[in-house]
Amino acid sequence: MDTALSGEGYKDVFNNSPWAMLIISTDAPAYTILAANNAYLSLTNTRRENITGNSFFKAFPVNNFSKNTECILFSFEQAIINKAPHEISNYSLGIPAAGTGLQEQYFTANNTPVLDTNGQVIYLVHTATKDYNHTEKEKTTIPVSTEIKEEANAKNKIEEAEERARLAVAAVGLGTFDLNLLTEEIVTSLQFAKIFGFNGPVPGSEYIAVFHPDDLKVRVKAHKEAVITGKLMYEARVVWKDESIHWVRAEGKVLYNSSSEAIRILGTLLDITEQRKAKEEQR
């Protein structure tokens, strides 16, 4: 069985990831948006064709240049210079709002550099969340429009999008999987296998075998609920061959056929061992 995740598979995982993400070019000072996943489009109430191909600052006009644009530019630059993730919080963007033009909303984001084989930064993975520390009084409406820029070669665009999606997922340490609910066959990335303690992808039964006995029922329950709700989410322990225990968090989206039958789960896996250890130490 071929357990390697295809380029199209990486693209599906990127687009359906629960984390709102952009892939941004390093072409300063424009910082062109190369790809946006569904979660980011939902977060910012935008359409993919209206923001991809545009400068970040044209796609999302900002209010108060000195406070916002310069801070965002600084974060991009630091991620590129230091070749390490850089977080920025309390910045605002102009987000489309029905009937009112653009509305200023606040965000927190992490800019993670993606390196090529020579160690050079080729893309930035921009992961954003809403910042709810501001009151409605602080949010204002902006009269500004965005421009649409279309890429010339459709074939190259698809190939580049697949590669960017693969690099983006790898950069943030996510393992990815594609589970066929009808055959129980699973296609995983190398990172997914490593999180389970394997050197490379293995059949689904081997992944299940390393779940901690007390947590296997957590996985079973989560999968049953996912078929109903359309979303998979659980945390569980896995036991490596060296008997060390690791915590993982799985998230995914269920895909249905035309008969409303659940047929696939596309998802991601993250090692949260250190986070759990920190919580235990706090307790």
LOKE-258543 format. One record per residue (C-alpha): residue in three letters; z, y, x. Coordinates in steps of 0.5 Angstrom, whole numbers. Each point is the difference from the previous one (the first is absolute). Example, Ala and Ser with C-alpha at 12.3 -4.5 7.8 and 13.67 -1.06 7.14 Angstrom:
REM LOKE-258543
<site code="ALA" z="16" y="-9" x="25"/>
<site code="SER" z="-2" y="7" x="2"/>
REM end
This chain:
REM LOKE-258543
<site code="MET" z="0" y="0" x="0"/>
<site code="ASP" z="-2" y="7" x="3"/>
<site code="THR" z="6" y="4" x="0"/>
<site code="ALA" z="-3" y="6" x="3"/>
<site code="LEU" z="0" y="7" x="-5"/>
<site code="SER" z="-7" y="2" x="0"/>
<site code="GLY" z="-2" y="8" x="0"/>
<site code="GLU" z="0" y="0" x="-7"/>
<site code="GLY" z="7" y="-3" x="-1"/>
<site code="TYR" z="3" y="5" x="4"/>
<site code="LYS" z="-4" y="6" x="-4"/>
<site code="ASP" z="3" y="-3" x="-6"/>
<site code="VAL" z="7" y="-1" x="3"/>
<site code="PHE" z="0" y="8" x="2"/>
<site code="ASN" z="-3" y="2" x="-7"/>
<site code="ASN" z="5" y="-4" x="-3"/>
<site code="SER" z="6" y="2" x="4"/>
<site code="PRO" z="6" y="2" x="-3"/>
<site code="TRP" z="1" y="6" x="5"/>
<site code="ALA" z="-4" y="6" x="-1"/>
<site code="MET" z="-4" y="0" x="6"/>
<site code="LEU" z="-6" y="5" x="3"/>
<site code="ILE" z="-4" y="-2" x="7"/>
<site code="ILE" z="-2" y="7" x="3"/>
<site code="SER" z="-4" y="1" x="6"/>
<site code="THR" z="2" y="3" x="6"/>
<site code="ASP" z="-5" y="6" x="0"/>
<site code="ALA" z="5" y="6" x="1"/>
<site code="PRO" z="0" y="5" x="-3"/>
<site code="ALA" z="-3" y="-3" x="-7"/>
<site code="TYR" z="3" y="-7" x="0"/>
<site code="THR" z="-5" y="-3" x="-4"/>
<site code="ILE" z="2" y="-5" x="-6"/>
<site code="LEU" z="-3" y="-7" x="2"/>
<site code="ALA" z="3" y="-4" x="-6"/>
<site code="ALA" z="5" y="0" x="-5"/>
<site code="ASN" z="3" y="-6" x="-4"/>
<site code="ASN" z="2" y="0" x="-7"/>
<site code="ALA" z="7" y="2" x="0"/>
<site code="TYR" z="-1" y="6" x="4"/>
<site code="LEU" z="-5" y="2" x="-5"/>
<site code="SER" z="5" y="-1" x="-6"/>
<site code="LEU" z="5" y="4" x="4"/>
<site code="THR" z="-4" y="6" x="1"/>
<site code="ASN" z="-4" y="-1" x="-7"/>
<site code="THR" z="-7" y="0" x="4"/>
<site code="ARG" z="-6" y="-3" x="0"/>
<site code="ARG" z="-3" y="-4" x="7"/>
<site code="GLU" z="-7" y="3" x="0"/>
<site code="ASN" z="4" y="7" x="-1"/>
<site code="ILE" z="4" y="-1" x="7"/>
<site code="THR" z="-3" y="-4" x="4"/>
<site code="GLY" z="-5" y="3" x="5"/>
<site code="ASN" z="4" y="6" x="-1"/>
<site code="SER" z="5" y="4" x="5"/>
<site code="PHE" z="7" y="-2" x="-2"/>
<site code="PHE" z="1" y="8" x="-1"/>
<site code="LYS" z="-6" y="1" x="-4"/>
<site code="ALA" z="2" y="-7" x="-4"/>
<site code="PHE" z="7" y="3" x="-1"/>
<site code="PRO" z="0" y="7" x="0"/>
<site code="VAL" z="7" y="3" x="2"/>
<site code="ASN" z="4" y="6" x="-1"/>
<site code="ASN" z="4" y="4" x="5"/>
<site code="PHE" z="-5" y="-1" x="6"/>
<site code="SER" z="6" y="1" x="5"/>
<site code="LYS" z="5" y="-5" x="-3"/>
<site code="ASN" z="-5" y="-6" x="-2"/>
<site code="THR" z="-6" y="0" x="4"/>
<site code="GLU" z="3" y="1" x="6"/>
<site code="CYS" z="5" y="-5" x="-1"/>
<site code="ILE" z="-5" y="-5" x="-2"/>
<site code="LEU" z="-4" y="1" x="6"/>
<site code="PHE" z="6" y="0" x="4"/>
<site code="SER" z="1" y="-7" x="-2"/>
<site code="PHE" z="-7" y="-3" x="0"/>
<site code="GLU" z="0" y="3" x="8"/>
<site code="GLN" z="7" y="-3" x="1"/>
<site code="ALA" z="-3" y="-7" x="-2"/>
<site code="ILE" z="-6" y="1" x="4"/>
<site code="ILE" z="3" y="2" x="6"/>
<site code="ASN" z="6" y="-5" x="1"/>
<site code="LYS" z="-4" y="-5" x="-3"/>
<site code="ALA" z="6" y="-2" x="-5"/>
<site code="PRO" z="2" y="1" x="-7"/>
<site code="HIS" z="2" y="7" x="-2"/>
<site code="GLU" z="3" y="2" x="-7"/>
<site code="ILE" z="0" y="7" x="-4"/>
<site code="SER" z="4" y="2" x="-6"/>
<site code="ASN" z="0" y="5" x="-5"/>
<site code="TYR" z="-7" y="2" x="0"/>
<site code="SER" z="-4" y="2" x="-6"/>
<site code="LEU" z="-7" y="-1" x="-2"/>
<site code="GLY" z="-5" y="2" x="-5"/>
<site code="ILE" z="0" y="-6" x="-5"/>
<site code="PRO" z="-5" y="0" x="-6"/>
<site code="ALA" z="4" y="1" x="-7"/>
<site code="ALA" z="-4" y="0" x="-7"/>
<site code="GLY" z="-1" y="6" x="-3"/>
<site code="THR" z="4" y="4" x="6"/>
<site code="GLY" z="-5" y="0" x="6"/>
<site code="LEU" z="4" y="-2" x="6"/>
<site code="GLN" z="8" y="-1" x="0"/>
<site code="GLU" z="4" y="1" x="6"/>
<site code="GLN" z="4" y="-7" x="1"/>
<site code="TYR" z="4" y="-2" x="6"/>
<site code="PHE" z="-1" y="-6" x="5"/>
<site code="THR" z="3" y="-4" x="5"/>
<site code="ALA" z="-5" y="-4" x="5"/>
<site code="ASN" z="0" y="-4" x="6"/>
<site code="ASN" z="-6" y="1" x="5"/>
<site code="THR" z="-1" y="-7" x="4"/>
<site code="PRO" z="-6" y="0" x="5"/>
<site code="VAL" z="-5" y="-6" x="1"/>
<site code="LEU" z="-2" y="-1" x="7"/>
<site code="ASP" z="-6" y="-4" x="2"/>
<site code="THR" z="0" y="-5" x="6"/>
<site code="ASN" z="0" y="6" x="5"/>
<site code="GLY" z="6" y="3" x="-3"/>
<site code="GLN" z="-3" y="6" x="-3"/>
<site code="VAL" z="2" y="2" x="-7"/>
<site code="ILE" z="-6" y="-1" x="-4"/>
<site code="TYR" z="3" y="1" x="-7"/>
<site code="LEU" z="6" y="3" x="-4"/>
<site code="VAL" z="3" y="-4" x="-5"/>
<site code="HIS" z="4" y="5" x="-5"/>
<site code="THR" z="5" y="-3" x="-4"/>
<site code="ALA" z="3" y="4" x="-6"/>
<site code="THR" z="5" y="1" x="-5"/>
<site code="LYS" z="2" y="5" x="-5"/>
<site code="ASP" z="6" y="4" x="2"/>
<site code="TYR" z="5" y="1" x="-6"/>
<site code="ASN" z="5" y="5" x="3"/>
<site code="HIS" z="-4" y="6" x="-2"/>
<site code="THR" z="1" y="3" x="-7"/>
<site code="GLU" z="-6" y="2" x="-5"/>
<site code="LYS" z="2" y="7" x="1"/>
<site code="GLU" z="-3" y="-1" x="7"/>
<site code="LYS" z="-6" y="-3" x="-2"/>
<site code="THR" z="-6" y="5" x="-1"/>
<site code="THR" z="-7" y="0" x="-3"/>
<site code="ILE" z="-6" y="1" x="5"/>
<site code="PRO" z="-8" y="3" x="-2"/>
<site code="VAL" z="-4" y="-4" x="5"/>
<site code="SER" z="-5" y="-6" x="0"/>
<site code="THR" z="-2" y="-6" x="5"/>
<site code="GLU" z="-6" y="-1" x="3"/>
<site code="ILE" z="-4" y="-7" x="-1"/>
<site code="LYS" z="-3" y="-3" x="7"/>
<site code="GLU" z="-4" y="-6" x="-1"/>
<site code="GLU" z="-1" y="-5" x="6"/>
<site code="ALA" z="-8" y="-1" x="2"/>
<site code="ASN" z="0" y="-7" x="2"/>
<site code="ALA" z="3" y="-5" x="-6"/>
<site code="LYS" z="0" y="-6" x="4"/>
<site code="ASN" z="3" y="3" x="6"/>
<site code="LYS" z="5" y="3" x="-4"/>
<site code="ILE" z="2" y="-7" x="-3"/>
<site code="GLU" z="1" y="-3" x="7"/>
<site code="GLU" z="4" y="6" x="2"/>
<site code="ALA" z="5" y="0" x="-6"/>
<site code="GLU" z="1" y="-8" x="1"/>
<site code="GLU" z="2" y="1" x="8"/>
<site code="ARG" z="4" y="6" x="-2"/>
<site code="ALA" z="4" y="-4" x="-5"/>
<site code="ARG" z="1" y="-5" x="5"/>
<site code="LEU" z="3" y="4" x="5"/>
<site code="ALA" z="4" y="4" x="-5"/>
<site code="VAL" z="3" y="-6" x="-3"/>
<site code="ALA" z="2" y="-2" x="8"/>
<site code="ALA" z="2" y="6" x="2"/>
<site code="VAL" z="6" y="0" x="-5"/>
<site code="GLY" z="2" y="-7" x="2"/>
<site code="LEU" z="-2" y="-3" x="-7"/>
<site code="GLY" z="-2" y="-7" x="-1"/>
<site code="THR" z="-5" y="-1" x="-6"/>
<site code="PHE" z="-1" y="-6" x="-4"/>
<site code="ASP" z="-5" y="-2" x="-5"/>
<site code="LEU" z="2" y="-6" x="-5"/>
<site code="ASN" z="-4" y="-3" x="-5"/>
<site code="LEU" z="4" y="-2" x="-6"/>
<site code="LEU" z="-4" y="-5" x="-2"/>
<site code="THR" z="-1" y="-5" x="6"/>
<site code="GLU" z="7" y="3" x="4"/>
<site code="GLU" z="-5" y="1" x="6"/>
<site code="ILE" z="3" y="6" x="4"/>
<site code="VAL" z="-4" y="4" x="5"/>
<site code="THR" z="4" y="4" x="5"/>
<site code="SER" z="0" y="5" x="6"/>
<site code="LEU" z="3" y="-1" x="7"/>
<site code="GLN" z="5" y="5" x="-1"/>
<site code="PHE" z="2" y="-4" x="-7"/>
<site code="ALA" z="1" y="-7" x="4"/>
<site code="LYS" z="4" y="4" x="6"/>
<site code="ILE" z="5" y="2" x="-5"/>
<site code="PHE" z="1" y="-7" x="-3"/>
<site code="GLY" z="1" y="-2" x="8"/>
<site code="PHE" z="-7" y="-3" x="0"/>
<site code="ASN" z="-5" y="1" x="6"/>
<site code="GLY" z="-6" y="0" x="-5"/>
<site code="PRO" z="-2" y="-1" x="-7"/>
<site code="VAL" z="3" y="-6" x="-3"/>
<site code="PRO" z="-1" y="-4" x="-7"/>
<site code="GLY" z="4" y="3" x="-6"/>
<site code="SER" z="5" y="-6" x="0"/>
<site code="GLU" z="2" y="2" x="7"/>
<site code="TYR" z="2" y="7" x="-2"/>
<site code="ILE" z="4" y="-3" x="-6"/>
<site code="ALA" z="3" y="-5" x="5"/>
<site code="VAL" z="4" y="5" x="4"/>
<site code="PHE" z="3" y="4" x="-6"/>
<site code="HIS" z="7" y="0" x="0"/>
<site code="PRO" z="3" y="-5" x="-5"/>
<site code="ASP" z="4" y="5" x="-4"/>
<site code="ASP" z="-6" y="5" x="0"/>
<site code="LEU" z="-6" y="-5" x="-2"/>
<site code="LYS" z="2" y="1" x="-7"/>
<site code="VAL" z="0" y="8" x="1"/>
<site code="ARG" z="-8" y="-1" x="2"/>
<site code="VAL" z="-1" y="-5" x="-6"/>
<site code="LYS" z="3" y="5" x="-5"/>
<site code="ALA" z="-4" y="6" x="3"/>
<site code="HIS" z="-6" y="-4" x="-1"/>
<site code="LYS" z="1" y="-2" x="-7"/>
<site code="GLU" z="2" y="7" x="-2"/>
<site code="ALA" z="-6" y="3" x="4"/>
<site code="VAL" z="-5" y="-4" x="-5"/>
<site code="ILE" z="3" y="4" x="-6"/>
<site code="THR" z="1" y="7" x="3"/>
<site code="GLY" z="-6" y="0" x="5"/>
<site code="LYS" z="4" y="2" x="6"/>
<site code="LEU" z="4" y="-4" x="5"/>
<site code="MET" z="6" y="2" x="4"/>
<site code="TYR" z="6" y="-4" x="3"/>
<site code="GLU" z="4" y="0" x="6"/>
<site code="ALA" z="2" y="-7" x="4"/>
<site code="ARG" z="2" y="-3" x="6"/>
<site code="VAL" z="-4" y="-5" x="4"/>
<site code="VAL" z="2" y="-4" x="6"/>
<site code="TRP" z="-4" y="-1" x="6"/>
<site code="LYS" z="-1" y="-6" x="4"/>
<site code="ASP" z="6" y="3" x="5"/>
<site code="GLU" z="4" y="0" x="-6"/>
<site code="SER" z="1" y="7" x="0"/>
<site code="ILE" z="0" y="4" x="-7"/>
<site code="HIS" z="-5" y="5" x="-2"/>
<site code="TRP" z="0" y="4" x="-6"/>
<site code="VAL" z="-7" y="2" x="-3"/>
<site code="ARG" z="-2" y="4" x="-6"/>
<site code="ALA" z="-7" y="-2" x="-4"/>
<site code="GLU" z="-3" y="5" x="-4"/>
<site code="GLY" z="-7" y="-2" x="-4"/>
<site code="LYS" z="-5" y="2" x="-6"/>
<site code="VAL" z="-2" y="-6" x="-5"/>
<site code="LEU" z="-7" y="0" x="-1"/>
<site code="TYR" z="-3" y="-3" x="-7"/>
<site code="ASN" z="-7" y="-3" x="-2"/>
<site code="SER" z="-3" y="3" x="-7"/>
<site code="SER" z="4" y="-5" x="-3"/>
<site code="SER" z="7" y="3" x="2"/>
<site code="GLU" z="1" y="-6" x="4"/>
<site code="ALA" z="4" y="2" x="7"/>
<site code="ILE" z="-4" y="-3" x="5"/>
<site code="ARG" z="2" y="4" x="7"/>
<site code="ILE" z="5" y="4" x="3"/>
<site code="LEU" z="-2" y="5" x="5"/>
<site code="GLY" z="6" y="2" x="4"/>
<site code="THR" z="4" y="2" x="6"/>
<site code="LEU" z="6" y="-3" x="4"/>
<site code="LEU" z="5" y="4" x="4"/>
<site code="ASP" z="5" y="-2" x="5"/>
<site code="ILE" z="7" y="4" x="-2"/>
<site code="THR" z="5" y="-4" x="4"/>
<site code="GLU" z="2" y="6" x="4"/>
<site code="GLN" z="1" y="4" x="-7"/>
<site code="ARG" z="4" y="-6" x="-3"/>
<site code="LYS" z="4" y="0" x="7"/>
<site code="ALA" z="2" y="7" x="-1"/>
<site code="LYS" z="2" y="0" x="-7"/>
<site code="GLU" z="5" y="-6" x="2"/>
<site code="GLU" z="3" y="4" x="6"/>
<site code="GLN" z="1" y="6" x="-5"/>
<site code="ARG" z="3" y="-5" x="-5"/>
REM end
